[in-house]
Amino acid sequence: MSAEALKTLFHPFEAEALSPPRKGERVLFLGAEPGLRLPPGFEATLNLVQGFRPHFRALQAAGFTVTPQSTGDGFDAALVLAGRHRGQNELRIAEALERVAEGGLIVIAGGKEDGIASLRKRVGDLVPLDGHMPKYHGIAFWLRRPADMQAAALRAANPALLVGDRFHTAPGMFSFDRVDAGSKLLVDNLPGDLRGSAADFCAGWGYVAAEMAARCPGLSALDLYEADFDALGAARGNLGNAVAQGFFWMDLLAEPVERRYDVIAMNPPFHRSRAAEPEIGAGMIRAAAKALRPGGRLFMVANRQLPYEPVLSAVFANHVELARDGMFKVFVARR
């Protein structure tokens, strides 16, 4: 999400199309991201909601009150910052409708390239809109929470899913509607004789960890690390009781791992925006190397074009490529 969408969200207040919330009022902000600057006169108490750990920590550091999930109701207003995930956007709007008092203001904004125009149309088909303003390559639109809300229709259009008749997921999570092909290639190339304590870095909703637990009876413990709060919650439910587990909501690029492992498996992200950013995966490789015991092994999948071999050589004693297909490659590296 660019800083432009944040500016779009607050533009109606700065342009005086909307009156800023007053002191003593409570405003829920769903999908809040770092870099927000409140316009003059915006004196309400903000309750920020952000489940992505790096954004959460940055907002906390900036002095905002932020939680990974929203609580409470009767808010005077709500702000919704829309992103690229249609289902997640609609679920956030449904939540705003449920948590704002009747007649309360709800302002939604996002970038044009992320589909904000079609989101405005879909919401407008359900709830009367009071206005909209284009600005900063995006659109802000707003409405008053009606008595009948219409949240149920948005929730019904975006139900939780069951992937492979086994894994519970929800819109907005990585690969929420299918098993990711890279993760499957990684799992298919894990040896079945892994032993000791293991971790799944960037665990998502738990596919790789669940397969490790099922295929490797020699594992004594299995910890999951994930930056997406909701995905980690789903993983907790998807793992069952196959092996002792720990669940850590963490930013692996910024927060040190305290435990040490014999095995780490991971399918790290490689972008924050639309462009590939190999330094994310490189940082994850370094974090894995620090978290492994001497002789411990990292099993990792990556897109074929990403140049991770130099960093693997720099921080591991050795590494080899186990497999590759048209899109991905799998490495094992020993510390």
Backbone as numpy.savetxt, mean C-alpha at the origin, in Angstrom:
# Nx Ny Nz CAx CAy CAz Cx Cy Cz
1.82 8.90 -6.24 0.97 10.09 -6.24 1.85 11.33 -6.24
1.63 12.24 -7.16 2.43 13.45 -7.23 1.90 14.48 -6.25
2.78 15.46 -5.97 2.36 16.56 -5.11 1.28 17.39 -5.77
1.15 17.27 -7.09 0.13 18.03 -7.80 -1.27 17.68 -7.33
-1.53 16.40 -7.09 -2.88 15.99 -6.67 -3.23 16.57 -5.30
-2.23 16.68 -4.42 -2.48 17.31 -3.13 -2.87 18.77 -3.31
-2.19 19.46 -4.21 -2.53 20.86 -4.46 -3.92 20.97 -5.08
-4.26 20.02 -5.95 -5.60 20.01 -6.54 -6.67 19.86 -5.47
-6.41 18.99 -4.50 -7.38 18.72 -3.44 -7.71 19.98 -2.64
-6.72 20.80 -2.34 -6.94 21.98 -1.51 -7.26 23.23 -2.33
-7.18 23.13 -3.65 -7.42 24.31 -4.49 -8.81 24.93 -4.30
-9.89 24.15 -4.18 -11.21 24.79 -4.00 -11.27 25.68 -2.76
-10.51 25.33 -1.72 -10.47 26.19 -0.53 -9.65 27.45 -0.80
-8.53 27.29 -1.49 -7.69 28.45 -1.79 -8.37 29.40 -2.77
-9.17 28.83 -3.69 -9.88 29.65 -4.66 -11.20 30.20 -4.11
-11.50 29.88 -2.86 -12.70 30.35 -2.16 -13.99 29.82 -2.78
-13.87 28.69 -3.51 -15.08 28.01 -3.95 -15.73 27.27 -2.79
-14.92 26.91 -1.80 -15.39 26.26 -0.59 -14.83 27.02 0.62
-15.62 27.11 1.66 -15.15 27.71 2.90 -14.31 26.70 3.67
-13.15 27.09 4.16 -12.32 26.12 4.90 -12.98 25.72 6.21
-12.81 24.47 6.63 -13.37 24.02 7.91 -12.84 24.87 9.07
-13.71 25.13 10.01 -13.38 26.05 11.11 -12.74 25.31 12.28
-12.16 26.09 13.15 -11.60 25.56 14.38 -12.69 24.87 15.19
-12.38 23.72 15.75 -13.37 22.94 16.49 -14.04 21.86 15.67
-13.94 21.96 14.34 -14.50 20.90 13.48 -13.46 19.80 13.27
-13.95 18.60 12.94 -13.08 17.45 12.71 -13.17 17.04 11.25
-12.00 16.86 10.64 -11.93 16.49 9.23 -11.15 15.19 9.08
-11.74 14.22 8.43 -11.09 12.95 8.12 -10.40 13.07 6.77
-9.14 12.64 6.69 -8.38 12.72 5.43 -7.92 11.32 5.07
-8.60 10.71 4.09 -8.30 9.35 3.65 -7.30 9.38 2.50
-6.24 8.58 2.64 -5.20 8.54 1.62 -4.23 9.70 1.70
-4.13 10.33 2.86 -3.23 11.48 3.03 -1.80 11.10 2.68
-1.09 12.02 2.05 0.30 11.77 1.67 1.20 12.91 2.13
2.49 12.65 2.26 3.43 13.69 2.69 3.45 14.86 1.71
3.80 16.02 2.23 3.90 17.21 1.40 2.69 18.10 1.44
1.66 17.72 2.20 0.46 18.55 2.22 0.72 19.86 2.96
0.16 20.92 2.40 0.23 22.25 3.00 -1.19 22.78 3.11
-1.62 23.07 4.32 -2.99 23.52 4.53 -3.14 24.96 4.08
-4.24 25.27 3.41 -4.46 26.65 2.96 -4.80 27.56 4.14
-4.65 28.85 3.98 -5.00 29.79 5.05 -6.45 29.62 5.50
-6.65 29.67 6.81 -8.00 29.56 7.35 -8.47 28.14 7.58
-7.68 27.14 7.17 -8.05 25.73 7.37 -7.64 25.35 8.79
-8.55 25.55 9.74 -8.20 25.44 11.16 -8.80 24.22 11.85
-9.48 23.37 11.11 -10.10 22.19 11.71 -9.04 21.20 12.18
-9.45 20.29 13.06 -8.58 19.20 13.49 -8.57 18.12 12.42
-7.38 17.80 11.91 -7.24 16.81 10.85 -6.93 15.44 11.44
-7.66 14.43 10.97 -7.39 13.04 11.31 -6.95 12.34 10.03
-5.64 12.16 9.88 -5.09 11.60 8.65 -5.09 10.07 8.72
-5.38 9.43 7.59 -5.36 7.98 7.48 -4.43 7.59 6.34
-3.41 6.82 6.65 -2.45 6.38 5.64 -1.84 5.05 6.08
-2.09 3.98 5.30 -1.61 2.66 5.66 -0.30 2.27 5.03
0.27 3.13 4.17 1.57 2.84 3.57 2.65 3.38 4.49
3.45 2.50 5.03 4.34 2.84 6.13 5.28 4.03 5.84
5.93 4.12 4.69 6.80 5.29 4.46 6.04 6.61 4.52
4.83 6.66 3.94 4.03 7.88 4.00 3.58 8.15 5.43
3.17 7.10 6.13 2.74 7.23 7.52 3.85 7.87 8.36
5.06 7.37 8.24 6.16 7.88 9.03 6.50 9.33 8.66
6.43 9.66 7.38 6.72 11.02 6.96 5.67 12.00 7.49
4.42 11.60 7.49 3.36 12.46 8.02 3.52 12.64 9.52
3.84 11.56 10.22 4.11 11.68 11.65 5.26 12.63 11.92
6.32 12.51 11.15 7.49 13.36 11.34 7.16 14.83 11.09
6.17 15.08 10.23 5.75 16.45 9.94 4.81 17.01 11.00
4.47 16.18 12.00 3.67 16.66 13.11 2.18 16.42 13.01
1.75 15.63 12.03 0.32 15.37 11.86 -0.11 14.17 12.71
-1.39 14.14 13.06 -1.99 12.98 13.70 -2.43 12.02 12.59
-1.84 10.82 12.57 -2.10 9.89 11.47 -2.24 8.48 12.02
-3.16 7.72 11.45 -3.38 6.32 11.82 -3.43 5.49 10.54
-3.12 4.19 10.63 -3.16 3.35 9.43 -4.56 2.98 8.99
-5.54 3.04 9.90 -6.93 2.78 9.57 -7.80 3.81 10.28
-8.91 4.15 9.65 -9.77 5.18 10.24 -10.66 4.59 11.32
-11.00 5.43 12.27 -11.93 5.08 13.33 -12.84 6.27 13.59
-13.95 6.01 14.21 -14.85 7.08 14.59 -15.81 7.47 13.49
-16.78 8.29 13.85 -17.76 8.77 12.88 -18.20 10.17 13.29
-19.18 10.70 12.58 -19.67 12.03 12.88 -18.71 13.14 12.50
-17.78 12.88 11.58 -16.84 13.92 11.16 -17.61 15.04 10.44
-17.11 16.25 10.57 -17.75 17.39 9.91 -17.46 17.40 8.41
-16.34 16.83 8.02 -15.96 16.80 6.60 -14.95 15.70 6.38
-14.71 15.39 5.11 -13.70 14.40 4.74 -13.01 14.83 3.46
-11.74 14.52 3.38 -10.94 14.70 2.18 -10.52 13.31 1.70
-10.55 13.10 0.39 -10.14 11.82 -0.18 -9.16 12.11 -1.31
-7.93 11.63 -1.16 -6.92 11.75 -2.20 -6.95 10.47 -3.03
-7.38 10.58 -4.27 -7.54 9.41 -5.13 -6.22 9.09 -5.84
-5.99 7.80 -6.03 -4.80 7.34 -6.73 -5.16 6.52 -7.96
-4.29 5.58 -8.29 -4.47 4.81 -9.53 -5.39 3.62 -9.38
-5.71 3.22 -8.15 -6.50 2.00 -7.94 -7.98 2.37 -7.84
-8.71 2.05 -8.89 -10.12 2.42 -8.93 -10.91 1.89 -7.73
-10.74 0.60 -7.43 -11.49 0.01 -6.33 -11.16 0.65 -5.00
-9.88 0.90 -4.76 -9.48 1.54 -3.52 -10.07 2.94 -3.41
-10.07 3.69 -4.51 -10.67 5.03 -4.51 -12.14 4.97 -4.12
-12.86 4.04 -4.72 -14.29 3.95 -4.44 -14.56 3.50 -3.01
-13.72 2.62 -2.48 -13.89 2.19 -1.10 -13.59 3.33 -0.12
-12.63 4.17 -0.46 -12.35 5.31 0.40 -13.52 6.30 0.39
-14.11 6.50 -0.76 -15.27 7.39 -0.82 -16.43 6.80 -0.03
-16.62 5.48 -0.13 -17.65 4.83 0.68 -17.39 5.05 2.17
-16.13 4.94 2.56 -15.80 5.15 3.97 -16.06 6.58 4.40
-15.75 7.52 3.52 -16.04 8.92 3.84 -17.53 9.14 4.03
-18.34 8.54 3.16 -19.79 8.67 3.30 -20.28 8.09 4.62
-19.66 7.00 5.06 -20.08 6.35 6.29 -19.65 7.10 7.55
-18.53 7.79 7.48 -17.97 8.39 8.69 -18.26 9.88 8.85
-18.74 10.52 7.80 -19.06 11.95 7.87 -20.52 12.11 8.28
-20.79 13.12 9.08 -22.17 13.39 9.50 -23.02 13.81 8.29
-24.31 13.57 8.39 -25.22 13.95 7.32 -25.07 15.44 7.01
-24.94 15.74 5.73 -24.74 17.12 5.30 -23.31 17.57 5.31
-22.39 16.72 5.82 -20.97 17.08 5.87 -20.34 17.10 4.50
-19.34 17.94 4.34 -18.65 18.11 3.07 -17.66 16.97 2.82
-17.64 16.47 1.58 -16.65 15.47 1.16 -16.01 15.99 -0.12
-14.68 16.16 -0.08 -13.93 16.66 -1.23 -12.99 15.55 -1.70
-13.02 15.27 -3.01 -12.21 14.21 -3.61 -11.38 14.83 -4.72
-10.13 14.41 -4.84 -9.29 14.92 -5.93 -8.28 13.87 -6.34
-7.84 13.99 -7.59 -6.82 13.10 -8.12 -6.34 13.61 -9.45
-5.33 12.93 -10.01 -4.75 13.33 -11.28 -5.57 12.83 -12.46
-5.54 13.59 -13.54 -6.27 13.19 -14.74 -5.74 11.87 -15.29
-4.42 11.66 -15.21 -3.86 10.42 -15.75 -4.20 9.22 -14.88
-4.70 9.46 -13.69 -5.11 8.37 -12.81 -6.61 8.08 -12.88
-7.32 8.74 -13.80 -8.73 8.42 -14.01 -9.70 9.18 -13.14
-9.33 10.37 -12.69 -10.22 11.11 -11.80 -11.51 11.53 -12.49
-11.48 11.76 -13.81 -12.70 12.17 -14.51 -13.74 11.06 -14.50
-13.29 9.83 -14.73 -14.24 8.71 -14.70 -14.72 8.44 -13.28
-13.85 8.65 -12.29 -14.28 8.49 -10.89 -15.37 9.52 -10.56
-15.18 10.75 -10.99 -16.20 11.78 -10.75 -17.53 11.39 -11.37
-17.49 10.82 -12.58 -18.74 10.41 -13.23 -19.42 9.29 -12.46
-18.63 8.29 -12.01 -19.23 7.16 -11.30 -19.87 7.62 -9.99
-19.16 8.47 -9.26 -19.71 8.95 -7.99 -20.93 9.83 -8.25
-20.85 10.64 -9.29 -21.98 11.50 -9.62 -23.23 10.75 -10.04
-23.07 9.53 -10.53 -24.24 8.70 -10.87 -24.95 8.20 -9.61
-24.24 8.22 -8.47 -24.81 7.71 -7.22 -25.26 8.83 -6.27
-24.48 9.90 -6.26 -24.70 10.98 -5.28 -24.65 12.31 -6.02
-25.58 13.23 -5.76 -25.50 14.54 -6.40 -24.21 15.27 -6.02
-23.50 15.78 -7.01 -22.27 16.52 -6.76 -22.59 18.01 -6.68
-21.87 18.70 -5.81 -22.09 20.14 -5.64 -21.21 20.98 -6.55
-20.09 20.43 -6.99 -19.21 21.21 -7.86 -17.92 20.48 -8.14
-17.14 21.07 -9.07 -15.82 20.52 -9.36 -14.94 21.64 -9.90
-13.61 21.43 -9.79 -12.63 22.39 -10.29 -11.42 21.65 -10.83
-11.04 21.91 -12.09 -9.78 21.36 -12.60 -8.61 22.28 -12.23
-7.49 21.67 -11.86 -6.30 22.45 -11.53 -5.13 21.50 -11.35
-3.95 21.95 -11.73 -2.71 21.19 -11.53 -2.80 19.79 -12.15
-3.30 19.71 -13.37 -3.40 18.43 -14.09 -4.29 17.43 -13.37
-5.22 17.91 -12.59 -6.16 17.05 -11.89 -7.52 17.69 -11.77
-8.40 17.04 -11.05 -9.75 17.55 -10.82 -10.09 17.32 -9.35
-10.67 18.34 -8.74 -11.29 18.20 -7.42 -12.80 18.29 -7.60
-13.54 17.43 -6.91 -15.00 17.54 -6.91 -15.50 17.30 -5.51
-16.71 17.77 -5.23 -17.21 17.70 -3.86 -18.71 17.51 -3.81
-19.16 17.05 -2.66 -20.56 16.74 -2.42 -20.85 16.87 -0.94
-22.11 16.86 -0.60 -22.55 16.82 0.79 -23.10 15.44 1.07
-22.75 14.89 2.22 -23.19 13.53 2.53 -24.71 13.50 2.66
-25.36 12.75 1.74 -26.82 12.69 1.78 -27.32 11.77 2.89
-28.59 11.85 3.14 -29.18 11.03 4.21 -29.08 9.55 3.89
-29.20 9.18 2.60 -29.18 7.76 2.24 -27.77 7.26 1.91
-26.79 8.11 1.93 -25.35 7.81 1.82 -24.92 7.23 0.49
-25.48 6.10 0.03 -25.06 5.41 -1.20 -23.73 4.67 -1.05
-23.24 4.53 0.16 -21.96 3.83 0.34 -22.07 2.35 -0.02
-23.23 1.76 0.19 -23.39 0.32 -0.06 -23.12 -0.03 -1.52
-23.54 0.84 -2.44 -23.33 0.57 -3.86 -21.85 0.55 -4.20
-21.09 1.47 -3.62 -19.66 1.50 -3.88 -18.96 0.28 -3.29
-19.40 -0.14 -2.11 -18.80 -1.33 -1.50 -19.16 -2.59 -2.29
-20.40 -2.67 -2.75 -20.83 -3.85 -3.50 -20.07 -3.98 -4.81
-19.66 -2.86 -5.38 -18.92 -2.89 -6.66 -17.46 -3.26 -6.46
-17.00 -3.29 -5.21 -15.59 -3.56 -4.93 -15.45 -4.53 -3.76
-15.93 -5.76 -3.94 -15.90 -6.71 -2.82 -14.49 -7.23 -2.57
-14.28 -7.76 -1.37 -13.06 -8.51 -1.09 -13.04 -9.74 -1.99
-11.84 -10.18 -2.35 -11.71 -11.30 -3.29 -11.11 -12.52 -2.59
-11.32 -13.66 -3.22 -10.68 -14.91 -2.79 -9.87 -15.41 -3.97
-8.55 -15.31 -3.88 -7.65 -15.70 -4.97 -7.27 -17.16 -4.81
-7.45 -17.92 -5.86 -7.10 -19.33 -5.82 -7.86 -20.12 -4.78
-9.07 -19.68 -4.46 -9.91 -20.35 -3.45 -9.22 -20.45 -2.10
-8.28 -19.51 -1.84 -7.46 -19.67 -0.63 -7.07 -18.36 0.04
-6.79 -17.34 -0.76 -6.21 -16.11 -0.23 -7.21 -14.96 -0.30
-7.47 -14.34 0.83 -8.36 -13.19 0.90 -7.57 -11.92 0.61
-8.09 -11.12 -0.32 -7.42 -9.87 -0.68 -8.49 -8.78 -0.83
-8.04 -7.56 -1.15 -8.97 -6.45 -1.34 -8.37 -5.48 -2.34
-9.20 -4.69 -3.03 -8.69 -3.70 -3.98 -7.69 -2.75 -3.33
-6.67 -2.41 -4.09 -5.61 -1.54 -3.61 -4.35 -2.26 -3.22
-4.46 -3.55 -2.88 -3.28 -4.34 -2.56 -2.56 -4.73 -3.85
-1.25 -4.96 -3.76 -0.49 -5.39 -4.92 -1.03 -6.72 -5.43
-1.31 -6.79 -6.74 -1.80 -8.00 -7.39 -2.97 -8.61 -6.59
-3.97 -7.77 -6.31 -5.05 -8.20 -5.42 -5.99 -9.21 -6.07
-5.97 -9.32 -7.41 -6.94 -10.18 -8.09 -6.34 -11.46 -8.66
-5.06 -11.69 -8.41 -4.41 -12.89 -8.94 -3.07 -13.09 -8.25
-2.54 -14.29 -8.34 -1.18 -14.52 -7.87 -0.22 -13.88 -8.86
0.65 -13.02 -8.37 1.63 -12.36 -9.22 2.56 -13.38 -9.87
2.81 -13.21 -11.17 3.61 -14.19 -11.91 5.04 -14.27 -11.38
5.60 -13.14 -10.96 6.95 -13.18 -10.40 7.00 -13.94 -9.09
6.00 -13.72 -8.25 5.95 -14.45 -6.97 5.81 -15.94 -7.20
5.02 -16.32 -8.20 4.85 -17.75 -8.49 6.16 -18.37 -8.98
6.90 -17.64 -9.83 8.18 -18.16 -10.29 9.14 -18.32 -9.12
9.12 -17.38 -8.20 9.96 -17.49 -7.00 9.60 -18.73 -6.20
8.33 -18.91 -5.93 7.87 -20.05 -5.13 8.22 -21.36 -5.81
8.06 -21.42 -7.12 8.34 -22.65 -7.86 9.81 -23.02 -7.83
10.68 -22.08 -7.47 12.11 -22.36 -7.44 12.70 -22.35 -6.03
11.83 -22.36 -5.02 12.32 -22.49 -3.65 12.56 -23.97 -3.34
13.69 -24.32 -2.77 13.89 -25.71 -2.36 12.94 -26.08 -1.22
12.57 -27.33 -1.18 11.63 -27.78 -0.15 12.30 -28.11 1.17
13.63 -28.04 1.22 14.33 -28.44 2.44 14.83 -27.25 3.25
14.23 -26.07 3.05 14.62 -24.90 3.84 14.36 -25.17 5.32
15.31 -24.75 6.15 15.20 -25.03 7.59 15.52 -23.77 8.39
15.14 -23.79 9.66 15.45 -22.69 10.56 14.43 -21.58 10.51
14.88 -20.39 10.81 13.98 -19.23 10.83 14.02 -18.53 9.49
12.85 -18.11 9.03 12.73 -17.51 7.71 11.91 -16.23 7.78
12.04 -15.41 6.76 11.27 -14.19 6.65 10.86 -13.98 5.21
9.71 -13.36 5.03 9.25 -12.92 3.72 9.26 -11.40 3.75
10.19 -10.79 3.00 10.24 -9.34 2.88 9.29 -8.91 1.76
8.58 -7.82 1.98 7.59 -7.33 1.01 6.53 -8.40 0.80
5.94 -8.84 1.91 5.11 -10.05 1.92 3.75 -9.88 1.27
3.29 -8.64 1.05 1.97 -8.46 0.46 0.90 -9.16 1.28
-0.04 -9.80 0.58 -1.12 -10.50 1.29 -0.78 -11.95 1.62
0.51 -12.32 1.49 0.97 -13.55 2.11 1.17 -14.76 1.23
1.13 -14.59 -0.10 1.25 -15.78 -0.97 2.58 -16.50 -0.79
3.69 -15.77 -0.91 5.00 -16.42 -0.83 5.20 -17.07 0.53
4.84 -16.35 1.60 5.01 -16.90 2.95 4.16 -18.15 3.15
2.93 -18.13 2.66 2.07 -19.30 2.82 2.63 -20.50 2.09
3.18 -20.28 0.91 3.76 -21.39 0.16 5.04 -21.89 0.83
5.83 -20.99 1.39 7.02 -21.43 2.13 6.62 -22.31 3.30
5.61 -21.89 4.04 5.16 -22.68 5.19 4.66 -24.04 4.76
3.94 -24.10 3.63 3.37 -25.36 3.17 4.42 -26.31 2.60
5.43 -25.77 1.93 6.39 -26.60 1.21 7.63 -26.95 2.03
7.88 -26.22 3.11 9.13 -26.38 3.84 8.85 -26.73 5.31
8.58 -27.98 5.61 8.25 -28.36 6.99 9.40 -28.16 7.97
10.62 -27.96 7.48 11.76 -27.76 8.36 11.85 -26.35 8.93
11.02 -25.44 8.48 11.06 -24.08 9.01 10.51 -24.06 10.44
11.23 -23.41 11.33 10.80 -23.32 12.73 10.03 -22.04 13.00
10.23 -21.02 12.18 9.53 -19.73 12.35 9.52 -19.00 11.03
8.52 -18.16 10.85 8.37 -17.44 9.59 7.78 -16.07 9.90
8.54 -15.02 9.62 8.10 -13.65 9.86 7.77 -12.96 8.55
6.77 -12.11 8.59 6.35 -11.36 7.41 6.59 -9.87 7.65
7.19 -9.20 6.66 7.44 -7.77 6.70 6.75 -7.13 5.50
5.95 -6.11 5.78 5.17 -5.49 4.71 4.88 -4.03 5.06
4.95 -3.15 4.06 4.70 -1.72 4.28 3.24 -1.35 4.16
2.42 -2.18 3.53 0.99 -1.91 3.36 0.23 -2.53 4.53
-0.33 -1.68 5.36 -1.00 -2.13 6.59 -2.13 -3.10 6.29
-2.97 -2.78 5.31 -4.11 -3.64 4.99 -3.66 -4.97 4.41
-2.64 -4.95 3.55 -2.13 -6.20 2.99 -1.57 -7.11 4.08
-0.87 -6.51 5.04 -0.33 -7.31 6.14 -1.45 -7.91 6.97
-2.53 -7.16 7.16 -3.68 -7.71 7.87 -4.28 -8.89 7.13
-4.36 -8.77 5.80 -4.86 -9.89 5.01 -3.93 -11.10 5.13
-2.62 -10.86 5.11 -1.66 -11.95 5.23 -1.82 -12.68 6.55
-2.09 -11.92 7.60 -2.29 -12.55 8.91 -3.41 -13.58 8.85
-4.48 -13.24 8.16 -5.58 -14.18 8.02 -5.29 -15.31 7.05
-4.45 -15.04 6.05 -4.18 -16.05 5.01 -3.16 -17.10 5.44
-2.36 -16.81 6.45 -1.30 -17.75 6.83 -1.79 -18.90 7.68
-2.88 -18.72 8.42 -3.34 -19.79 9.29 -2.34 -20.06 10.41
-2.22 -21.32 10.81 -1.37 -21.68 11.95 -0.30 -22.71 11.57
0.19 -22.63 10.32 1.10 -23.66 9.85 2.45 -23.63 10.55
2.93 -22.44 10.91 4.24 -22.31 11.54 4.20 -21.03 12.36
5.06 -20.95 13.38 5.09 -19.74 14.21 5.40 -18.53 13.34
4.62 -17.47 13.52 4.73 -16.31 12.64 4.81 -15.02 13.43
5.51 -14.05 12.85 5.49 -12.68 13.33 5.12 -11.78 12.17
4.40 -10.71 12.45 3.94 -9.79 11.40 4.43 -8.39 11.73
5.18 -7.80 10.80 5.82 -6.51 11.05 5.45 -5.51 9.96
4.75 -4.47 10.38 4.41 -3.36 9.48 5.61 -2.41 9.48
6.41 -2.47 8.41 7.69 -1.77 8.41 8.04 -1.22 7.05
8.82 -0.16 7.06 9.48 0.36 5.87 10.90 -0.20 5.88
11.13 -1.23 5.10 12.41 -1.92 5.14 13.56 -1.07 4.63
13.27 0.00 3.91 14.33 0.89 3.44 14.78 1.88 4.51
13.97 2.03 5.56 14.27 3.05 6.56 14.31 2.54 7.99
13.68 1.40 8.26 13.61 0.88 9.62 14.41 -0.42 9.71
15.32 -0.52 10.66 16.18 -1.70 10.74 15.41 -2.93 11.23
15.77 -4.07 10.67 15.22 -5.36 11.10 16.03 -5.85 12.28
15.37 -6.14 13.39 16.08 -6.52 14.60 16.41 -8.01 14.65
15.60 -8.84 14.01 15.81 -10.28 14.07 16.79 -10.73 12.98
17.34 -11.93 13.15 18.25 -12.51 12.17 17.71 -13.85 11.69
17.93 -14.14 10.40 17.26 -15.26 9.75 18.25 -16.15 9.01
17.79 -17.40 8.82 18.54 -18.35 7.99 18.15 -18.22 6.53
16.92 -17.81 6.28 16.38 -17.70 4.92 15.51 -16.45 4.82
15.66 -15.72 3.73 14.74 -14.63 3.40 14.31 -14.82 1.95
13.02 -14.71 1.70 12.49 -14.70 0.34 11.85 -13.34 0.11
11.96 -12.84 -1.12 11.30 -11.56 -1.38 11.06 -11.32 -2.86
9.98 -10.60 -3.09 9.63 -10.06 -4.40 9.48 -8.55 -4.19
10.60 -7.81 -4.26 10.54 -6.39 -3.88 9.86 -5.53 -4.94
9.24 -4.43 -4.52 8.69 -3.49 -5.49 9.83 -2.82 -6.26
9.52 -2.34 -7.45 10.56 -1.66 -8.21 10.10 -0.31 -8.74
8.96 0.19 -8.24 8.56 1.54 -8.63 7.66 2.15 -7.58
7.75 3.47 -7.46 6.82 4.24 -6.64 5.85 4.99 -7.53
6.32 5.34 -8.73 5.46 5.97 -9.73 5.41 5.03 -10.92
5.21 5.56 -12.09 5.11 4.68 -13.26 6.47 4.20 -13.77
7.52 4.94 -13.48 8.84 4.58 -13.97 9.52 3.60 -13.01
10.33 2.70 -13.58 11.08 1.75 -12.76 12.12 2.50 -11.94
12.28 2.10 -10.69 13.26 2.71 -9.78 14.05 1.58 -9.13
15.11 1.13 -9.80 15.86 -0.03 -9.30 16.46 0.18 -7.91
16.64 1.44 -7.47 17.25 1.64 -6.16 16.38 1.12 -5.03
15.06 0.97 -5.27 14.20 0.40 -4.23 14.60 -1.05 -3.98
14.67 -1.83 -5.04 15.08 -3.22 -4.89 16.49 -3.36 -4.36
17.38 -2.46 -4.79 18.75 -2.50 -4.29 18.77 -2.27 -2.78
17.95 -1.34 -2.29 17.87 -1.11 -0.86 17.32 -2.31 -0.12
16.35 -3.00 -0.73 15.80 -4.21 -0.12 16.85 -5.32 -0.04
17.69 -5.42 -1.05 18.76 -6.43 -1.04 19.73 -6.15 0.11
20.08 -4.89 0.30 20.98 -4.54 1.40 20.34 -4.84 2.75
19.04 -4.53 2.87 18.34 -4.82 4.13 18.31 -6.31 4.40
18.11 -7.12 3.35 18.09 -8.57 3.52 19.46 -9.09 3.94
20.51 -8.54 3.35 21.86 -9.00 3.70 22.14 -8.74 5.18
21.70 -7.59 5.69 21.93 -7.27 7.10 21.12 -8.17 8.02
19.96 -8.64 7.55 19.07 -9.42 8.40 19.36 -10.92 8.36
20.28 -11.35 7.52 20.62 -12.78 7.43 21.81 -13.11 8.33
21.76 -14.29 8.90 22.91 -14.80 9.64 24.03 -15.16 8.65
25.28 -15.25 9.09 26.34 -15.73 8.19 25.98 -17.09 7.60
26.10 -17.20 6.31 25.71 -18.42 5.61 24.26 -18.46 5.22
23.47 -17.50 5.68 22.06 -17.46 5.33 21.85 -17.14 3.86
20.65 -17.51 3.37 20.38 -17.36 1.94 19.20 -16.44 1.67
19.34 -15.66 0.60 18.26 -14.83 0.07 17.77 -15.45 -1.23
16.47 -15.65 -1.34 15.84 -16.05 -2.59 15.00 -14.86 -3.06
15.26 -14.42 -4.28 14.67 -13.16 -4.74 14.25 -13.26 -6.19
13.09 -12.67 -6.51 12.65 -12.56 -7.89 12.67 -11.09 -8.29
12.98 -10.84 -9.56 13.04 -9.47 -10.05 12.69 -9.45 -11.54
12.25 -8.31 -12.02 12.06 -8.14 -13.46 13.40 -8.32 -14.17
13.35 -8.94 -15.32 14.59 -9.31 -16.02 15.49 -8.12 -16.31
14.89 -6.96 -16.62 15.72 -5.84 -17.05 16.36 -5.07 -15.91
16.01 -5.37 -14.66 16.53 -4.60 -13.54 17.93 -5.09 -13.15
18.89 -4.18 -13.01 20.31 -4.58 -12.83 20.67 -4.78 -11.36
20.20 -5.87 -10.78 20.47 -6.12 -9.36 21.75 -6.92 -9.12
22.34 -7.47 -10.17 23.52 -8.30 -9.99 24.68 -7.57 -9.30
24.97 -6.31 -9.65 26.08 -5.63 -8.96 25.88 -5.48 -7.46
24.68 -5.14 -7.02 24.47 -4.98 -5.58 24.48 -6.33 -4.88
24.00 -7.39 -5.53 24.10 -8.73 -4.95 25.57 -9.11 -4.76
26.39 -8.79 -5.75 27.83 -9.10 -5.65 28.49 -8.30 -4.53
27.99 -7.09 -4.31 28.62 -6.21 -3.32 28.33 -6.61 -1.89
27.17 -7.20 -1.63 26.78 -7.44 -0.23 26.63 -8.91 0.12
26.79 -9.82 -0.85 26.72 -11.26 -0.58 28.02 -11.92 -1.01
28.31 -13.04 -0.38 29.53 -13.78 -0.73 29.45 -14.33 -2.15
28.27 -14.78 -2.54 28.08 -15.27 -3.90 26.59 -15.26 -4.23
26.27 -15.31 -5.50 24.88 -15.43 -5.94 24.85 -16.12 -7.29
23.75 -16.80 -7.56 23.54 -17.43 -8.86 22.10 -17.20 -9.29
21.89 -17.24 -10.58 20.53 -17.15 -11.12 19.95 -18.55 -11.18
18.81 -18.74 -10.53 18.17 -20.05 -10.50 17.27 -20.30 -11.69
16.59 -19.26 -12.15 15.59 -19.44 -13.21 15.28 -18.10 -13.83
14.72 -18.15 -15.03 14.18 -16.95 -15.64 13.12 -17.35 -16.66
12.21 -16.42 -16.92 11.24 -16.62 -17.98 11.20 -15.34 -18.81
10.14 -15.12 -19.54 10.09 -13.95 -20.41 10.08 -12.63 -19.68
9.73 -12.62 -18.39 9.62 -11.38 -17.64 10.49 -11.29 -16.40
10.77 -12.43 -15.77 11.39 -12.41 -14.45 12.63 -13.28 -14.37
13.44 -13.03 -13.35 14.59 -13.87 -13.02 14.61 -14.10 -11.52
15.07 -15.26 -11.12 15.14 -15.63 -9.70 16.58 -15.87 -9.32
17.00 -15.24 -8.21 18.36 -15.39 -7.70 18.34 -16.10 -6.34
19.43 -16.79 -6.05 19.74 -17.18 -4.67 21.11 -16.58 -4.36
21.21 -15.95 -3.20 22.47 -15.34 -2.78 22.78 -15.80 -1.36
24.05 -16.08 -1.10 24.46 -16.55 0.22 25.33 -15.49 0.89
24.99 -15.22 2.16 25.74 -14.22 2.89 27.09 -14.79 3.39
